[in-house]
Amino acid sequence: MDDLFDDFFAPIARDGAALLEVDVRLLTALASLAQINPELFQKSCAKHADLLLKRANSALTLQEDKDQLRALARPLAV
């Protein structure tokens, strides 16, 4: 599962880190997957949400955008 998530989510999160809309959609997708099957997806979703937040924190300039992403990622925290 980790390889699949690395292949799919990592490049989008890396290349879209400075785009709030991309970050929001990725976090929404990760949260949805974690809800659908926590046993299967929670660990990978949490890992990629954390990486997304780190990248976005470096790339985004507005604190409000960073706060919005942190709030969206909160349910994914392990």
PDB file with one MODEL, atoms N, CA, C and O in Angstrom:
MODEL        1
ATOM      1  N   MET A   1       0.820  -1.188   0.000  1.00  0.00           N
ATOM      2  CA  MET A   1       0.000   0.000   0.000  1.00  0.00           C
ATOM      3  C   MET A   1       0.869   1.258   0.000  1.00  0.00           C
ATOM      4  O   MET A   1       0.562   2.229  -0.692  1.00  0.00           O
ATOM      5  N   ASP A   2       1.957   1.237   0.781  1.00  0.00           N
ATOM      6  CA  ASP A   2       2.816   2.416   0.837  1.00  0.00           C
ATOM      7  C   ASP A   2       3.399   2.758  -0.532  1.00  0.00           C
ATOM      8  O   ASP A   2       3.486   3.932  -0.894  1.00  0.00           O
ATOM      9  N   ASP A   3       3.797   1.747  -1.290  1.00  0.00           N
ATOM     10  CA  ASP A   3       4.343   2.003  -2.625  1.00  0.00           C
ATOM     11  C   ASP A   3       3.307   2.650  -3.536  1.00  0.00           C
ATOM     12  O   ASP A   3       3.621   3.574  -4.286  1.00  0.00           O
ATOM     13  N   LEU A   4       2.086   2.164  -3.468  1.00  0.00           N
ATOM     14  CA  LEU A   4       1.021   2.730  -4.290  1.00  0.00           C
ATOM     15  C   LEU A   4       0.793   4.196  -3.925  1.00  0.00           C
ATOM     16  O   LEU A   4       0.674   5.047  -4.807  1.00  0.00           O
ATOM     17  N   PHE A   5       0.733   4.485  -2.646  1.00  0.00           N
ATOM     18  CA  PHE A   5       0.531   5.865  -2.199  1.00  0.00           C
ATOM     19  C   PHE A   5       1.729   6.736  -2.582  1.00  0.00           C
ATOM     20  O   PHE A   5       1.559   7.885  -2.989  1.00  0.00           O
ATOM     21  N   ASP A   6       2.941   6.186  -2.450  1.00  0.00           N
ATOM     22  CA  ASP A   6       4.134   6.937  -2.853  1.00  0.00           C
ATOM     23  C   ASP A   6       4.088   7.270  -4.337  1.00  0.00           C
ATOM     24  O   ASP A   6       4.415   8.388  -4.736  1.00  0.00           O
ATOM     25  N   ASP A   7       3.686   6.312  -5.146  1.00  0.00           N
ATOM     26  CA  ASP A   7       3.628   6.520  -6.595  1.00  0.00           C
ATOM     27  C   ASP A   7       2.545   7.518  -6.987  1.00  0.00           C
ATOM     28  O   ASP A   7       2.737   8.312  -7.908  1.00  0.00           O
ATOM     29  N   PHE A   8       1.430   7.482  -6.309  1.00  0.00           N
ATOM     30  CA  PHE A   8       0.304   8.318  -6.714  1.00  0.00           C
ATOM     31  C   PHE A   8       0.304   9.685  -6.041  1.00  0.00           C
ATOM     32  O   PHE A   8       0.245  10.706  -6.726  1.00  0.00           O
ATOM     33  N   PHE A   9       0.369   9.724  -4.732  1.00  0.00           N
ATOM     34  CA  PHE A   9       0.187  10.977  -4.003  1.00  0.00           C
ATOM     35  C   PHE A   9       1.444  11.833  -3.915  1.00  0.00           C
ATOM     36  O   PHE A   9       1.354  13.059  -3.980  1.00  0.00           O
ATOM     37  N   ALA A  10       2.603  11.221  -3.771  1.00  0.00           N
ATOM     38  CA  ALA A  10       3.833  11.992  -3.553  1.00  0.00           C
ATOM     39  C   ALA A  10       4.146  12.974  -4.685  1.00  0.00           C
ATOM     40  O   ALA A  10       4.419  14.141  -4.407  1.00  0.00           O
ATOM     41  N   PRO A  11       4.117  12.545  -5.951  1.00  0.00           N
ATOM     42  CA  PRO A  11       4.442  13.508  -7.010  1.00  0.00           C
ATOM     43  C   PRO A  11       3.442  14.666  -7.107  1.00  0.00           C
ATOM     44  O   PRO A  11       3.830  15.806  -7.361  1.00  0.00           O
ATOM     45  N   ILE A  12       2.172  14.370  -6.904  1.00  0.00           N
ATOM     46  CA  ILE A  12       1.160  15.431  -6.977  1.00  0.00           C
ATOM     47  C   ILE A  12       1.351  16.413  -5.823  1.00  0.00           C
ATOM     48  O   ILE A  12       1.291  17.628  -6.011  1.00  0.00           O
ATOM     49  N   ALA A  13       1.581  15.877  -4.638  1.00  0.00           N
ATOM     50  CA  ALA A  13       1.783  16.738  -3.467  1.00  0.00           C
ATOM     51  C   ALA A  13       3.055  17.575  -3.612  1.00  0.00           C
ATOM     52  O   ALA A  13       3.080  18.748  -3.239  1.00  0.00           O
ATOM     53  N   ARG A  14       4.092  16.973  -4.148  1.00  0.00           N
ATOM     54  CA  ARG A  14       5.354  17.703  -4.331  1.00  0.00           C
ATOM     55  C   ARG A  14       5.187  18.826  -5.349  1.00  0.00           C
ATOM     56  O   ARG A  14       5.561  19.970  -5.091  1.00  0.00           O
ATOM     57  N   ASP A  15       4.622  18.491  -6.504  1.00  0.00           N
ATOM     58  CA  ASP A  15       4.508  19.481  -7.579  1.00  0.00           C
ATOM     59  C   ASP A  15       3.408  20.504  -7.326  1.00  0.00           C
ATOM     60  O   ASP A  15       3.463  21.612  -7.858  1.00  0.00           O
ATOM     61  N   GLY A  16       2.425  20.151  -6.532  1.00  0.00           N
ATOM     62  CA  GLY A  16       1.313  21.064  -6.262  1.00  0.00           C
ATOM     63  C   GLY A  16       1.367  21.725  -4.907  1.00  0.00           C
ATOM     64  O   GLY A  16       0.384  22.328  -4.473  1.00  0.00           O
ATOM     65  N   ALA A  17       2.487  21.626  -4.232  1.00  0.00           N
ATOM     66  CA  ALA A  17       2.589  22.127  -2.855  1.00  0.00           C
ATOM     67  C   ALA A  17       2.219  23.602  -2.721  1.00  0.00           C
ATOM     68  O   ALA A  17       1.668  24.009  -1.698  1.00  0.00           O
ATOM     69  N   ALA A  18       2.510  24.393  -3.724  1.00  0.00           N
ATOM     70  CA  ALA A  18       2.244  25.831  -3.644  1.00  0.00           C
ATOM     71  C   ALA A  18       0.834  26.194  -4.097  1.00  0.00           C
ATOM     72  O   ALA A  18       0.479  27.372  -4.132  1.00  0.00           O
ATOM     73  N   LEU A  19       0.034  25.196  -4.444  1.00  0.00           N
ATOM     74  CA  LEU A  19      -1.327  25.447  -4.918  1.00  0.00           C
ATOM     75  C   LEU A  19      -2.326  24.947  -3.884  1.00  0.00           C
ATOM     76  O   LEU A  19      -2.496  23.740  -3.707  1.00  0.00           O
ATOM     77  N   LEU A  20      -2.972  25.860  -3.215  1.00  0.00           N
ATOM     78  CA  LEU A  20      -3.908  25.507  -2.151  1.00  0.00           C
ATOM     79  C   LEU A  20      -4.973  24.542  -2.653  1.00  0.00           C
ATOM     80  O   LEU A  20      -5.334  23.600  -1.947  1.00  0.00           O
ATOM     81  N   GLU A  21      -5.476  24.761  -3.853  1.00  0.00           N
ATOM     82  CA  GLU A  21      -6.542  23.912  -4.386  1.00  0.00           C
ATOM     83  C   GLU A  21      -6.085  22.462  -4.519  1.00  0.00           C
ATOM     84  O   GLU A  21      -6.855  21.541  -4.243  1.00  0.00           O
ATOM     85  N   VAL A  22      -4.860  22.258  -4.932  1.00  0.00           N
ATOM     86  CA  VAL A  22      -4.307  20.902  -5.051  1.00  0.00           C
ATOM     87  C   VAL A  22      -4.163  20.285  -3.666  1.00  0.00           C
ATOM     88  O   VAL A  22      -4.540  19.133  -3.450  1.00  0.00           O
ATOM     89  N   ASP A  23      -3.623  21.046  -2.741  1.00  0.00           N
ATOM     90  CA  ASP A  23      -3.436  20.556  -1.373  1.00  0.00           C
ATOM     91  C   ASP A  23      -4.764  20.156  -0.733  1.00  0.00           C
ATOM     92  O   ASP A  23      -4.861  19.113  -0.087  1.00  0.00           O
ATOM     93  N   VAL A  24      -5.778  20.986  -0.916  1.00  0.00           N
ATOM     94  CA  VAL A  24      -7.096  20.705  -0.335  1.00  0.00           C
ATOM     95  C   VAL A  24      -7.670  19.424  -0.922  1.00  0.00           C
ATOM     96  O   VAL A  24      -8.171  18.578  -0.182  1.00  0.00           O
ATOM     97  N   ARG A  25      -7.605  19.269  -2.237  1.00  0.00           N
ATOM     98  CA  ARG A  25      -8.158  18.065  -2.886  1.00  0.00           C
ATOM     99  C   ARG A  25      -7.417  16.807  -2.451  1.00  0.00           C
ATOM    100  O   ARG A  25      -8.039  15.769  -2.226  1.00  0.00           O
ATOM    101  N   LEU A  26      -6.105  16.891  -2.331  1.00  0.00           N
ATOM    102  CA  LEU A  26      -5.343  15.720  -1.889  1.00  0.00           C
ATOM    103  C   LEU A  26      -5.695  15.345  -0.456  1.00  0.00           C
ATOM    104  O   LEU A  26      -5.882  14.166  -0.154  1.00  0.00           O
ATOM    105  N   LEU A  27      -5.787  16.323   0.421  1.00  0.00           N
ATOM    106  CA  LEU A  27      -6.150  16.023   1.807  1.00  0.00           C
ATOM    107  C   LEU A  27      -7.563  15.452   1.896  1.00  0.00           C
ATOM    108  O   LEU A  27      -7.825  14.556   2.698  1.00  0.00           O
ATOM    109  N   THR A  28      -8.463  15.969   1.080  1.00  0.00           N
ATOM    110  CA  THR A  28      -9.826  15.445   1.053  1.00  0.00           C
ATOM    111  C   THR A  28      -9.834  13.991   0.585  1.00  0.00           C
ATOM    112  O   THR A  28     -10.537  13.153   1.149  1.00  0.00           O
ATOM    113  N   ALA A  29      -9.052  13.702  -0.441  1.00  0.00           N
ATOM    114  CA  ALA A  29      -8.965  12.324  -0.937  1.00  0.00           C
ATOM    115  C   ALA A  29      -8.355  11.399   0.115  1.00  0.00           C
ATOM    116  O   ALA A  29      -8.840  10.285   0.313  1.00  0.00           O
ATOM    117  N   LEU A  30      -7.307  11.843   0.783  1.00  0.00           N
ATOM    118  CA  LEU A  30      -6.678  11.033   1.824  1.00  0.00           C
ATOM    119  C   LEU A  30      -7.647  10.781   2.980  1.00  0.00           C
ATOM    120  O   LEU A  30      -7.733   9.665   3.493  1.00  0.00           O
ATOM    121  N   ALA A  31      -8.365  11.809   3.382  1.00  0.00           N
ATOM    122  CA  ALA A  31      -9.335  11.652   4.472  1.00  0.00           C
ATOM    123  C   ALA A  31     -10.446  10.687   4.082  1.00  0.00           C
ATOM    124  O   ALA A  31     -10.886   9.881   4.903  1.00  0.00           O
ATOM    125  N   SER A  32     -10.897  10.763   2.853  1.00  0.00           N
ATOM    126  CA  SER A  32     -11.955   9.864   2.380  1.00  0.00           C
ATOM    127  C   SER A  32     -11.482   8.416   2.379  1.00  0.00           C
ATOM    128  O   SER A  32     -12.200   7.521   2.824  1.00  0.00           O
ATOM    129  N   LEU A  33     -10.283   8.193   1.882  1.00  0.00           N
ATOM    130  CA  LEU A  33      -9.740   6.828   1.875  1.00  0.00           C
ATOM    131  C   LEU A  33      -9.576   6.287   3.292  1.00  0.00           C
ATOM    132  O   LEU A  33      -9.897   5.129   3.559  1.00  0.00           O
ATOM    133  N   ALA A  34      -9.079   7.119   4.191  1.00  0.00           N
ATOM    134  CA  ALA A  34      -8.896   6.685   5.579  1.00  0.00           C
ATOM    135  C   ALA A  34     -10.227   6.347   6.236  1.00  0.00           C
ATOM    136  O   ALA A  34     -10.294   5.452   7.078  1.00  0.00           O
ATOM    137  N   GLN A  35     -11.277   7.050   5.861  1.00  0.00           N
ATOM    138  CA  GLN A  35     -12.613   6.775   6.412  1.00  0.00           C
ATOM    139  C   GLN A  35     -13.200   5.496   5.834  1.00  0.00           C
ATOM    140  O   GLN A  35     -13.848   4.726   6.542  1.00  0.00           O
ATOM    141  N   ILE A  36     -12.973   5.278   4.556  1.00  0.00           N
ATOM    142  CA  ILE A  36     -13.539   4.106   3.882  1.00  0.00           C
ATOM    143  C   ILE A  36     -13.025   2.810   4.503  1.00  0.00           C
ATOM    144  O   ILE A  36     -13.800   1.893   4.774  1.00  0.00           O
ATOM    145  N   ASN A  37     -11.714   2.742   4.727  1.00  0.00           N
ATOM    146  CA  ASN A  37     -11.115   1.525   5.273  1.00  0.00           C
ATOM    147  C   ASN A  37      -9.907   1.892   6.135  1.00  0.00           C
ATOM    148  O   ASN A  37      -8.771   1.848   5.663  1.00  0.00           O
ATOM    149  N   PRO A  38     -10.147   2.251   7.391  1.00  0.00           N
ATOM    150  CA  PRO A  38      -9.053   2.688   8.253  1.00  0.00           C
ATOM    151  C   PRO A  38      -7.928   1.655   8.398  1.00  0.00           C
ATOM    152  O   PRO A  38      -6.751   2.015   8.401  1.00  0.00           O
ATOM    153  N   GLU A  39      -8.285   0.396   8.514  1.00  0.00           N
ATOM    154  CA  GLU A  39      -7.251  -0.630   8.690  1.00  0.00           C
ATOM    155  C   GLU A  39      -6.289  -0.670   7.511  1.00  0.00           C
ATOM    156  O   GLU A  39      -5.086  -0.861   7.689  1.00  0.00           O
ATOM    157  N   LEU A  40      -6.809  -0.493   6.336  1.00  0.00           N
ATOM    158  CA  LEU A  40      -5.999  -0.581   5.132  1.00  0.00           C
ATOM    159  C   LEU A  40      -5.289   0.725   4.799  1.00  0.00           C
ATOM    160  O   LEU A  40      -4.140   0.704   4.357  1.00  0.00           O
ATOM    161  N   PHE A  41      -5.953   1.863   5.005  1.00  0.00           N
ATOM    162  CA  PHE A  41      -5.447   3.129   4.487  1.00  0.00           C
ATOM    163  C   PHE A  41      -4.931   4.126   5.522  1.00  0.00           C
ATOM    164  O   PHE A  41      -4.152   5.008   5.161  1.00  0.00           O
ATOM    165  N   GLN A  42      -5.323   4.029   6.774  1.00  0.00           N
ATOM    166  CA  GLN A  42      -5.038   5.086   7.750  1.00  0.00           C
ATOM    167  C   GLN A  42      -3.551   5.432   7.851  1.00  0.00           C
ATOM    168  O   GLN A  42      -3.184   6.607   7.824  1.00  0.00           O
ATOM    169  N   LYS A  43      -2.715   4.435   7.965  1.00  0.00           N
ATOM    170  CA  LYS A  43      -1.277   4.692   8.154  1.00  0.00           C
ATOM    171  C   LYS A  43      -0.695   5.437   6.955  1.00  0.00           C
ATOM    172  O   LYS A  43       0.009   6.432   7.126  1.00  0.00           O
ATOM    173  N   SER A  44      -0.980   4.967   5.756  1.00  0.00           N
ATOM    174  CA  SER A  44      -0.451   5.619   4.553  1.00  0.00           C
ATOM    175  C   SER A  44      -1.044   7.010   4.373  1.00  0.00           C
ATOM    176  O   SER A  44      -0.340   7.938   3.975  1.00  0.00           O
ATOM    177  N   CYS A  45      -2.320   7.158   4.660  1.00  0.00           N
ATOM    178  CA  CYS A  45      -2.961   8.471   4.540  1.00  0.00           C
ATOM    179  C   CYS A  45      -2.352   9.468   5.519  1.00  0.00           C
ATOM    180  O   CYS A  45      -2.096  10.616   5.157  1.00  0.00           O
ATOM    181  N   ALA A  46      -2.123   9.045   6.732  1.00  0.00           N
ATOM    182  CA  ALA A  46      -1.523   9.927   7.735  1.00  0.00           C
ATOM    183  C   ALA A  46      -0.114  10.336   7.325  1.00  0.00           C
ATOM    184  O   ALA A  46       0.264  11.499   7.465  1.00  0.00           O
ATOM    185  N   LYS A  47       0.650   9.396   6.826  1.00  0.00           N
ATOM    186  CA  LYS A  47       2.019   9.681   6.386  1.00  0.00           C
ATOM    187  C   LYS A  47       2.018  10.715   5.266  1.00  0.00           C
ATOM    188  O   LYS A  47       2.797  11.668   5.300  1.00  0.00           O
ATOM    189  N   HIS A  48       1.156  10.533   4.283  1.00  0.00           N
ATOM    190  CA  HIS A  48       1.145  11.450   3.146  1.00  0.00           C
ATOM    191  C   HIS A  48       0.521  12.791   3.491  1.00  0.00           C
ATOM    192  O   HIS A  48       0.886  13.805   2.897  1.00  0.00           O
ATOM    193  N   ALA A  49      -0.397  12.823   4.422  1.00  0.00           N
ATOM    194  CA  ALA A  49      -0.937  14.100   4.888  1.00  0.00           C
ATOM    195  C   ALA A  49       0.152  14.901   5.598  1.00  0.00           C
ATOM    196  O   ALA A  49       0.251  16.116   5.425  1.00  0.00           O
ATOM    197  N   ASP A  50       0.957  14.222   6.387  1.00  0.00           N
ATOM    198  CA  ASP A  50       2.056  14.890   7.088  1.00  0.00           C
ATOM    199  C   ASP A  50       3.072  15.456   6.099  1.00  0.00           C
ATOM    200  O   ASP A  50       3.519  16.594   6.242  1.00  0.00           O
ATOM    201  N   LEU A  51       3.431  14.659   5.101  1.00  0.00           N
ATOM    202  CA  LEU A  51       4.373  15.136   4.086  1.00  0.00           C
ATOM    203  C   LEU A  51       3.790  16.313   3.307  1.00  0.00           C
ATOM    204  O   LEU A  51       4.492  17.283   3.019  1.00  0.00           O
ATOM    205  N   LEU A  52       2.508  16.222   2.969  1.00  0.00           N
ATOM    206  CA  LEU A  52       1.851  17.312   2.254  1.00  0.00           C
ATOM    207  C   LEU A  52       1.917  18.595   3.078  1.00  0.00           C
ATOM    208  O   LEU A  52       2.227  19.659   2.543  1.00  0.00           O
ATOM    209  N   LEU A  53       1.631  18.504   4.366  1.00  0.00           N
ATOM    210  CA  LEU A  53       1.673  19.694   5.221  1.00  0.00           C
ATOM    211  C   LEU A  53       3.072  20.293   5.278  1.00  0.00           C
ATOM    212  O   LEU A  53       3.225  21.514   5.266  1.00  0.00           O
ATOM    213  N   LYS A  54       4.077  19.455   5.338  1.00  0.00           N
ATOM    214  CA  LYS A  54       5.454  19.966   5.365  1.00  0.00           C
ATOM    215  C   LYS A  54       5.790  20.699   4.075  1.00  0.00           C
ATOM    216  O   LYS A  54       6.374  21.783   4.099  1.00  0.00           O
ATOM    217  N   ARG A  55       5.418  20.100   2.951  1.00  0.00           N
ATOM    218  CA  ARG A  55       5.691  20.751   1.665  1.00  0.00           C
ATOM    219  C   ARG A  55       4.898  22.051   1.522  1.00  0.00           C
ATOM    220  O   ARG A  55       5.443  23.074   1.106  1.00  0.00           O
ATOM    221  N   ALA A  56       3.634  22.005   1.861  1.00  0.00           N
ATOM    222  CA  ALA A  56       2.792  23.192   1.740  1.00  0.00           C
ATOM    223  C   ALA A  56       3.262  24.295   2.679  1.00  0.00           C
ATOM    224  O   ALA A  56       3.204  25.473   2.326  1.00  0.00           O
ATOM    225  N   ASN A  57       3.717  23.935   3.845  1.00  0.00           N
ATOM    226  CA  ASN A  57       4.201  24.924   4.803  1.00  0.00           C
ATOM    227  C   ASN A  57       5.390  25.693   4.242  1.00  0.00           C
ATOM    228  O   ASN A  57       5.553  26.885   4.504  1.00  0.00           O
ATOM    229  N   SER A  58       6.218  24.999   3.469  1.00  0.00           N
ATOM    230  CA  SER A  58       7.368  25.653   2.839  1.00  0.00           C
ATOM    231  C   SER A  58       6.970  26.466   1.613  1.00  0.00           C
ATOM    232  O   SER A  58       7.585  27.491   1.318  1.00  0.00           O
ATOM    233  N   ALA A  59       5.941  26.011   0.896  1.00  0.00           N
ATOM    234  CA  ALA A  59       5.600  26.617  -0.390  1.00  0.00           C
ATOM    235  C   ALA A  59       4.555  27.723  -0.309  1.00  0.00           C
ATOM    236  O   ALA A  59       4.598  28.674  -1.088  1.00  0.00           O
ATOM    237  N   LEU A  60       3.625  27.607   0.618  1.00  0.00           N
ATOM    238  CA  LEU A  60       2.553  28.602   0.725  1.00  0.00           C
ATOM    239  C   LEU A  60       3.022  29.809   1.527  1.00  0.00           C
ATOM    240  O   LEU A  60       3.864  29.686   2.416  1.00  0.00           O
ATOM    241  N   THR A  61       2.476  30.963   1.207  1.00  0.00           N
ATOM    242  CA  THR A  61       2.894  32.172   1.909  1.00  0.00           C
ATOM    243  C   THR A  61       1.880  32.662   2.936  1.00  0.00           C
ATOM    244  O   THR A  61       2.262  33.252   3.946  1.00  0.00           O
ATOM    245  N   LEU A  62       0.602  32.426   2.691  1.00  0.00           N
ATOM    246  CA  LEU A  62      -0.426  32.914   3.608  1.00  0.00           C
ATOM    247  C   LEU A  62      -0.648  31.967   4.786  1.00  0.00           C
ATOM    248  O   LEU A  62      -0.860  30.768   4.604  1.00  0.00           O
ATOM    249  N   GLN A  63      -0.598  32.511   5.966  1.00  0.00           N
ATOM    250  CA  GLN A  63      -0.826  31.705   7.159  1.00  0.00           C
ATOM    251  C   GLN A  63      -2.229  31.116   7.180  1.00  0.00           C
ATOM    252  O   GLN A  63      -2.431  30.004   7.668  1.00  0.00           O
ATOM    253  N   GLU A  64      -3.194  31.855   6.654  1.00  0.00           N
ATOM    254  CA  GLU A  64      -4.571  31.358   6.612  1.00  0.00           C
ATOM    255  C   GLU A  64      -4.678  30.079   5.783  1.00  0.00           C
ATOM    256  O   GLU A  64      -5.419  29.164   6.140  1.00  0.00           O
ATOM    257  N   ASP A  65      -3.940  30.019   4.683  1.00  0.00           N
ATOM    258  CA  ASP A  65      -3.933  28.810   3.851  1.00  0.00           C
ATOM    259  C   ASP A  65      -3.312  27.636   4.616  1.00  0.00           C
ATOM    260  O   ASP A  65      -3.826  26.518   4.575  1.00  0.00           O
ATOM    261  N   LYS A  66      -2.229  27.894   5.296  1.00  0.00           N
ATOM    262  CA  LYS A  66      -1.565  26.852   6.083  1.00  0.00           C
ATOM    263  C   LYS A  66      -2.480  26.350   7.195  1.00  0.00           C
ATOM    264  O   LYS A  66      -2.550  25.149   7.456  1.00  0.00           O
ATOM    265  N   ASP A  67      -3.175  27.272   7.845  1.00  0.00           N
ATOM    266  CA  ASP A  67      -4.111  26.901   8.911  1.00  0.00           C
ATOM    267  C   ASP A  67      -5.259  26.050   8.375  1.00  0.00           C
ATOM    268  O   ASP A  67      -5.681  25.089   9.018  1.00  0.00           O
ATOM    269  N   GLN A  68      -5.759  26.409   7.197  1.00  0.00           N
ATOM    270  CA  GLN A  68      -6.843  25.644   6.590  1.00  0.00           C
ATOM    271  C   GLN A  68      -6.391  24.202   6.328  1.00  0.00           C
ATOM    272  O   GLN A  68      -7.131  23.259   6.607  1.00  0.00           O
ATOM    273  N   LEU A  69      -5.204  24.039   5.806  1.00  0.00           N
ATOM    274  CA  LEU A  69      -4.700  22.689   5.526  1.00  0.00           C
ATOM    275  C   LEU A  69      -4.485  21.894   6.811  1.00  0.00           C
ATOM    276  O   LEU A  69      -4.798  20.705   6.875  1.00  0.00           O
ATOM    277  N   ARG A  70      -3.954  22.554   7.826  1.00  0.00           N
ATOM    278  CA  ARG A  70      -3.754  21.866   9.107  1.00  0.00           C
ATOM    279  C   ARG A  70      -5.076  21.376   9.671  1.00  0.00           C
ATOM    280  O   ARG A  70      -5.151  20.278  10.223  1.00  0.00           O
ATOM    281  N   ALA A  71      -6.111  22.179   9.537  1.00  0.00           N
ATOM    282  CA  ALA A  71      -7.437  21.782  10.036  1.00  0.00           C
ATOM    283  C   ALA A  71      -7.983  20.601   9.244  1.00  0.00           C
ATOM    284  O   ALA A  71      -8.585  19.696   9.821  1.00  0.00           O
ATOM    285  N   LEU A  72      -7.780  20.600   7.939  1.00  0.00           N
ATOM    286  CA  LEU A  72      -8.239  19.495   7.106  1.00  0.00           C
ATOM    287  C   LEU A  72      -7.489  18.195   7.420  1.00  0.00           C
ATOM    288  O   LEU A  72      -8.057  17.105   7.337  1.00  0.00           O
ATOM    289  N   ALA A  73      -6.218  18.323   7.779  1.00  0.00           N
ATOM    290  CA  ALA A  73      -5.390  17.150   8.041  1.00  0.00           C
ATOM    291  C   ALA A  73      -5.560  16.605   9.459  1.00  0.00           C
ATOM    292  O   ALA A  73      -5.150  15.477   9.733  1.00  0.00           O
ATOM    293  N   ARG A  74      -6.144  17.370  10.346  1.00  0.00           N
ATOM    294  CA  ARG A  74      -6.270  16.963  11.751  1.00  0.00           C
ATOM    295  C   ARG A  74      -6.901  15.575  11.932  1.00  0.00           C
ATOM    296  O   ARG A  74      -6.402  14.798  12.747  1.00  0.00           O
ATOM    297  N   PRO A  75      -7.971  15.232  11.211  1.00  0.00           N
ATOM    298  CA  PRO A  75      -8.556  13.892  11.394  1.00  0.00           C
ATOM    299  C   PRO A  75      -7.638  12.746  10.952  1.00  0.00           C
ATOM    300  O   PRO A  75      -7.866  11.592  11.312  1.00  0.00           O
ATOM    301  N   LEU A  76      -6.616  13.064  10.181  1.00  0.00           N
ATOM    302  CA  LEU A  76      -5.708  12.023   9.694  1.00  0.00           C
ATOM    303  C   LEU A  76      -4.547  11.764  10.647  1.00  0.00           C
ATOM    304  O   LEU A  76      -3.817  10.788  10.475  1.00  0.00           O
ATOM    305  N   ALA A  77      -4.368  12.610  11.632  1.00  0.00           N
ATOM    306  CA  ALA A  77      -3.238  12.454  12.563  1.00  0.00           C
ATOM    307  C   ALA A  77      -3.340  11.119  13.286  1.00  0.00           C
ATOM    308  O   ALA A  77      -4.409  10.694  13.722  1.00  0.00           O
ATOM    309  N   VAL A  78      -2.186  10.481  13.393  1.00  0.00           N
ATOM    310  CA  VAL A  78      -2.135   9.171  14.067  1.00  0.00           C
ATOM    311  C   VAL A  78      -1.717   9.359  15.501  1.00  0.00           C
ATOM    312  O   VAL A  78      -1.612   8.384  16.245  1.00  0.00           O
TER     313      VAL A  78
ENDMDL
END
